[in-house]
Amino acid sequence: MKKASFTLLLALSLGVAWAVAAAPAKQTARPQVGQPVEAAEQLVKQKKLKEALAKLAEADAVPDKSPYEIYIIEATRAVVEIDSADFPAAIEAIDAVLATGMLPPAEALQRRASLVDLAYQTKDYPAVVTYAQRYYEAGGEETGPRLLMAQAYYLQNDFADAARVSQAVLQDEQKSGKPPSEAVLQMLASSDYKQQDQAGYIDAMKELVATHPKQQYWVELLAAVRRRPGFAGRLVLDLDRLSAAVGAMDRADQYMEGAQLALEAGLPGDAKTLLDKGYAAGVLGKGADAARQQRLADMAKREAAGDDEGLARLAREAETAANGLFWIKLGDAYASDGRYGSAIEAYQKGIATGGLAHPDDAELHLGLAYLAAKEGEKARATLSAVSAADGARDLAQLWLIESKGE
């Protein structure tokens, strides 16, 4: 069986000497109890644990013991049992100490916290939950017992309670000014995933990429966003742009499919950007498909070289159109060509003209144009206003996370 944590051992080892000192004034033990207890304490210092337990048994055999006598016996026994790594026996001893009512409330809370730790050491997960609940019912405020309770629920496959208590741990951390723990966020995300709470899972993963950005978290999160019911197929290219930006693409087919989507949408600049990233990452340009990849890259480069006549024609159509759709298309074309100032102007006109089937898409693209133009405050305000639940809101929030600090 594992040894208890250093913090727990230290707290309980100090507890023997402290126990007598902290007892109410004028509390004494009869010699037939006190003397063997004192002898046991000396034996503990000499690491003669079996002999110490024998002395405690001698004291415990005395009839009609007072609460104080029980208290000093069991406080000493707790230390012996922990040093012996007999944690179930240590739990019984601490329970007996608490039952005497001799401990001041603050010190009783420390012992209740120790019980949570010891129960976790023994893998008695229902007991962990019970002891943690008692700790908080008694006024405890430390986060440690709550964290062990969340882990205990998780290990019992009670994922709803594991998620609930994990949220409480994160709230504790927030109140204390600590950054959210990566391990707790992982447990929350896993708990939500296992109980098929897709919205909760995505929210937890968003917090993970915001506070502990790692490529794997981005990969898992973006896959979950794409799987979310109601995600609009028209936003796949937007998702590909974000995936490439955060380094979540790691296969050649991902870069190729994204580039083909961009070309089909008349956005060769986006196709070229995606393929350039693929080559830079060392994913493209090798293997049996290298020649096909190069042909697509050449096409994207050629088409991205500029089509000013086509842009001018699109601008004329936008001026006479009954709705703002052509302005949005023009904005997309300018953005793909890297002309972000012109893109912003076109998006603004399209949104002002109205009549858009998906106005949040336009706001999303306007926000991204602001980001590319280094207008961070306007970008944050625009992206924060995107609210469509078809994937646009998720993408806007994730761009805000990815661009944090810009």
C-alpha positions in Angstrom: 0.0 0.0 0.0 1.3 3.5 -0.8 2.5 5.8 1.8 0.4 8.9 2.6 1.4 12.3 1.3 4.1 14.2 3.0 1.6 16.8 4.1 -0.7 14.2 5.6 2.2 12.5 7.5 3.5 15.7 8.8 0.1 17.0 10.0 -0.7 13.8 11.8 2.8 13.3 13.2 2.7 16.8 14.7 -0.8 15.9 15.9 0.3 13.6 18.8 2.2 16.3 20.6 -0.4 18.9 19.7 -3.3 16.7 20.8 -2.5 16.9 24.5 -1.6 20.6 24.4 -4.8 21.5 22.6 -7.1 19.6 25.0 -9.2 21.7 27.4 -7.4 23.0 30.5 -6.9 20.6 33.5 -7.5 17.5 31.4 -5.4 14.6 32.7 -5.1 10.9 32.2 -4.8 8.3 34.9 -1.3 6.8 35.2 -2.4 3.4 34.0 -3.4 5.2 30.7 -1.0 8.1 30.5 2.2 6.1 31.2 1.8 3.5 28.4 0.7 6.3 26.0 3.9 8.2 26.8 5.9 5.0 26.4 4.2 4.5 23.0 5.2 8.0 21.9 8.9 7.2 22.7 8.7 3.9 20.8 7.3 5.7 17.8 10.3 8.0 17.8 12.5 4.9 17.8 10.5 3.4 14.9 9.4 0.5 17.2 5.9 0.5 15.9 4.7 -3.0 17.0 5.9 -2.3 20.5 4.2 1.1 20.4 0.9 -0.6 19.5 1.3 -3.0 22.3 1.6 -0.2 24.8 -1.5 1.5 23.3 -3.3 -1.8 23.7 -2.3 -1.8 27.3 -3.7 1.7 27.8 -6.8 0.8 25.8 -7.6 -2.1 28.1 -8.1 0.2 31.1 -11.9 0.3 31.8 -14.1 3.4 32.0 -11.7 5.6 30.0 -12.6 9.3 29.9 -13.0 11.1 26.5 -9.5 12.7 27.0 -7.9 9.3 27.7 -9.5 7.9 24.5 -8.3 10.9 22.7 -4.6 10.6 23.5 -4.7 6.8 22.9 -6.3 7.2 19.4 -4.3 10.3 18.4 -1.1 8.3 19.1 -2.5 5.2 17.4 -3.2 7.2 14.2 0.4 8.2 13.9 1.6 4.6 14.5 -0.8 3.2 11.9 0.2 5.8 9.3 3.9 5.0 9.9 2.9 1.3 9.5 1.0 2.1 6.2 -2.1 0.6 7.8 -4.4 3.4 6.5 -7.7 1.6 7.3 -6.6 1.4 11.0 -5.5 5.0 10.9 -8.9 6.0 9.6 -10.6 4.2 12.6 -8.2 5.9 15.0 -9.0 9.4 13.6 -12.7 8.7 13.6 -12.3 7.8 17.3 -10.4 11.0 18.0 -13.2 13.1 16.3 -15.9 11.1 18.2 -14.4 12.3 21.6 -15.3 15.9 20.8 -12.0 17.0 22.3 -10.7 18.8 19.2 -11.3 22.5 18.6 -13.3 23.0 15.4 -10.4 24.2 13.3 -8.3 21.2 14.3 -11.2 18.8 13.8 -11.4 20.1 10.2 -7.8 19.2 9.6 -8.4 15.7 10.8 -11.5 15.5 8.6 -9.4 16.5 5.6 -6.9 13.8 6.5 -9.6 11.2 6.5 -10.4 12.1 2.9 -6.8 11.7 1.9 -6.5 8.4 3.8 -9.6 7.0 2.3 -8.3 7.9 -1.2 -5.1 6.1 -0.4 -7.0 2.9 0.4 -9.1 3.3 -2.8 -12.3 3.3 -0.7 -13.9 5.8 -3.1 -17.4 5.8 -1.5 -15.7 6.7 1.8 -13.8 9.5 0.1 -17.1 11.1 -0.9 -18.6 10.6 2.5 -15.6 12.1 4.4 -15.4 15.0 2.0 -19.0 15.8 2.4 -18.6 15.7 6.2 -15.6 18.0 5.9 -17.6 20.7 4.0 -20.6 20.2 6.2 -18.4 21.1 9.1 -17.3 24.3 7.5 -14.2 23.2 5.5 -13.1 25.5 2.7 -9.9 23.9 1.3 -10.0 22.7 -2.3 -8.1 19.4 -1.7 -10.9 17.3 -0.3 -13.2 18.5 -3.1 -10.7 17.5 -5.7 -10.3 14.0 -4.2 -14.1 13.7 -4.1 -14.3 14.6 -7.8 -11.7 11.9 -8.6 -13.5 9.4 -6.4 -16.8 10.0 -8.3 -14.9 9.6 -11.6 -13.3 6.3 -10.6 -16.7 5.0 -9.7 -18.0 5.9 -13.1 -20.3 8.6 -11.6 -19.5 11.1 -14.3 -22.4 13.5 -13.6 -21.2 14.0 -10.1 -17.5 14.0 -11.2 -18.4 16.9 -13.6 -20.4 18.7 -10.9 -17.6 18.6 -8.3 -14.9 19.4 -10.9 -16.8 22.6 -11.7 -16.8 23.4 -8.0 -13.1 22.8 -7.8 -12.6 25.2 -10.7 -14.8 27.8 -9.0 -12.6 27.4 -5.9 -9.5 28.1 -8.0 -11.0 31.1 -9.6 -12.0 32.6 -6.3 -8.4 32.1 -5.0 -7.0 33.7 -8.1 -5.4 30.5 -9.4 -5.4 29.5 -13.0 -7.7 26.6 -13.8 -5.9 23.3 -13.2 -5.2 21.3 -16.4 -5.9 18.0 -14.6 -9.3 19.2 -13.3 -10.2 20.5 -16.7 -9.2 17.2 -18.3 -11.4 15.3 -15.8 -14.3 17.7 -16.4 -14.0 17.2 -20.2 -13.7 13.5 -19.9 -16.7 13.3 -17.5 -18.8 15.3 -19.9 -17.7 13.2 -22.8 -18.5 9.9 -21.0 -22.0 11.1 -20.1 -22.5 12.3 -23.7 -22.8 16.0 -22.6 -21.4 17.4 -25.9 -22.0 21.0 -25.0 -20.3 20.6 -21.6 -17.4 18.7 -23.3 -16.8 21.5 -25.8 -17.0 24.2 -23.1 -14.4 22.3 -21.0 -12.1 21.8 -24.1 -12.4 25.5 -24.9 -11.2 26.3 -21.4 -8.3 23.8 -21.9 -7.1 25.4 -25.1 -7.5 28.8 -23.6 -5.4 28.1 -20.5 -3.3 25.1 -21.5 -2.9 25.3 -25.3 -1.7 22.0 -26.7 -2.1 20.7 -30.2 -3.9 17.6 -29.1 -6.5 19.6 -27.3 -7.1 21.7 -30.4 -7.5 18.6 -32.5 -10.0 17.0 -30.1 -12.0 20.3 -29.7 -12.2 21.1 -33.4 -13.4 17.5 -34.1 -16.0 17.9 -31.5 -17.2 21.2 -32.9 -17.6 19.6 -36.3 -19.5 16.7 -34.8 -21.9 19.0 -32.8 -25.5 18.5 -34.0 -26.5 21.4 -36.3 -23.0 22.3 -37.4 -23.4 23.9 -40.9 -21.6 22.3 -43.8 -21.0 25.8 -45.3 -18.6 26.5 -42.3 -16.2 23.6 -43.0 -13.8 25.9 -44.8 -13.9 28.2 -41.9 -13.1 25.3 -39.6 -10.2 24.3 -41.9 -8.8 27.8 -41.7 -8.8 27.7 -37.9 -7.4 24.2 -37.8 -4.5 25.3 -39.9 -4.0 28.4 -37.9 -3.7 26.5 -34.6 -1.6 23.7 -36.0 -4.4 21.1 -35.7 -3.9 19.7 -39.2 -1.5 16.8 -39.3 -2.5 14.8 -42.4 -2.0 15.6 -46.1 -5.6 14.9 -47.0 -6.7 17.6 -44.5 -4.7 20.3 -46.2 -5.7 19.1 -49.7 -9.4 18.9 -48.9 -9.3 22.4 -47.4 -7.5 23.8 -50.4 -10.0 22.2 -52.8 -12.9 23.7 -50.8 -11.3 27.1 -51.0 -10.7 26.8 -54.8 -14.3 25.7 -55.3 -15.4 28.8 -53.3 -13.4 31.0 -55.6 -10.8 31.8 -52.8 -7.5 30.8 -54.2 -5.6 32.8 -51.7 -7.0 30.7 -48.9 -6.1 27.6 -50.9 -2.5 28.8 -51.3 -2.3 29.7 -47.6 -3.5 26.2 -46.5 -1.1 24.4 -48.9 1.9 26.7 -47.9 1.2 25.7 -44.3 1.1 22.0 -45.3 4.5 22.3 -47.0 6.0 24.3 -44.1 4.8 21.6 -41.7 6.5 18.9 -43.7 3.2 17.1 -44.3 2.9 17.8 -48.1 5.5 17.2 -50.8 6.4 13.6 -50.1 5.1 10.2 -50.9 3.0 8.9 -53.7 0.8 12.0 -53.8 3.5 14.5 -54.0 3.0 15.3 -57.7 -0.8 15.7 -57.3 -0.1 18.0 -54.3 2.3 20.1 -56.3 -0.2 20.5 -59.2 -2.8 21.7 -56.8 -0.3 24.1 -55.2 0.6 25.4 -58.7 -3.0 26.0 -59.5 -3.7 27.8 -56.2 -0.6 30.0 -56.8 -1.6 30.8 -60.3 -5.2 31.7 -59.5 -4.2 33.7 -56.4 -1.9 35.9 -58.6 -4.9 38.2 -59.0 -8.1 38.6 -60.9 -8.7 42.4 -60.7 -11.3 42.2 -63.5 -13.3 39.6 -61.6 -13.2 41.7 -58.4 -14.3 44.8 -60.3 -17.2 42.9 -61.8 -18.2 41.6 -58.4 -18.1 45.1 -57.0 -20.4 46.4 -59.7 -22.9 43.5 -59.0 -22.8 44.4 -55.3 -23.6 48.0 -56.0 -26.9 47.1 -57.7 -27.9 44.0 -55.7 -31.0 44.0 -53.6 -29.2 42.4 -50.6 -25.7 42.4 -49.2 -24.6 38.9 -50.4 -22.4 40.2 -53.2 -20.7 42.6 -50.8 -19.9 39.6 -48.5 -18.6 37.6 -51.5 -16.4 40.6 -52.4 -15.2 40.8 -48.9 -14.3 37.1 -48.9 -12.4 37.6 -52.2 -10.5 40.6 -50.9 -9.6 38.8 -47.6 -8.4 35.8 -49.6 -6.2 38.1 -51.6 -4.8 39.7 -48.4 -6.5 43.1 -49.0 -8.0 43.3 -45.5 -8.8 47.0 -45.5 -10.9 46.5 -48.7 -12.4 43.3 -47.2 -13.5 45.2 -44.1 -15.2 47.9 -46.1 -17.0 45.3 -48.3 -18.2 43.3 -45.2 -19.5 46.4 -43.6 -21.5 47.4 -46.7 -22.9 43.9 -47.0 -24.0 43.8 -43.3 -25.5 47.3 -43.6 -27.4 46.4 -46.8 -28.9 43.3 -45.1 -31.0 40.6 -46.5 -28.3 38.0 -45.7 -29.3 34.4 -45.1 -26.5 33.9 -42.6 -25.6 37.3 -41.1 -23.4 35.7 -38.4 -21.2 34.3 -41.1 -20.6 37.9 -42.3 -19.8 39.1 -38.8 -17.4 36.1 -38.3 -15.5 37.0 -41.5 -15.5 40.7 -40.6 -14.0 39.9 -37.2 -11.3 37.8 -38.9 -10.5 40.6 -41.3 -10.1 42.9 -38.4 -7.8 40.4 -36.8 -5.7 40.2 -39.9 -5.6 44.0 -40.2 -4.3 44.1 -36.6 -7.4 45.9 -35.3 -7.7 43.8 -32.2 -10.3 45.8 -30.3 -12.7 45.8 -33.2 -12.0 42.2 -33.9 -12.9 41.2 -30.3 -16.1 43.2 -30.3 -17.2 41.8 -33.6 -16.4 38.2 -32.9 -17.9 38.4 -29.4 -21.2 39.4 -31.0 -21.5 36.3 -33.2 -24.3 34.1 -31.7 -25.5 31.6 -34.3 -25.6 28.1 -32.8 -24.8 26.4 -36.2 -21.1 26.6 -35.6 -20.5 30.3 -36.2 -20.5 31.1 -32.5 -18.1 28.3 -31.7 -15.7 29.4 -34.4 -15.8 33.0 -33.3 -15.1 32.1 -29.7 -12.2 29.9 -30.8 -10.7 32.6 -32.9 -10.9 34.9 -29.9 -9.0 32.2 -27.9 -6.4 31.7 -30.6 -5.8 35.4 -31.0 -5.6 36.2 -27.3 -3.3 39.1 -26.7 -3.4 40.4 -30.3 
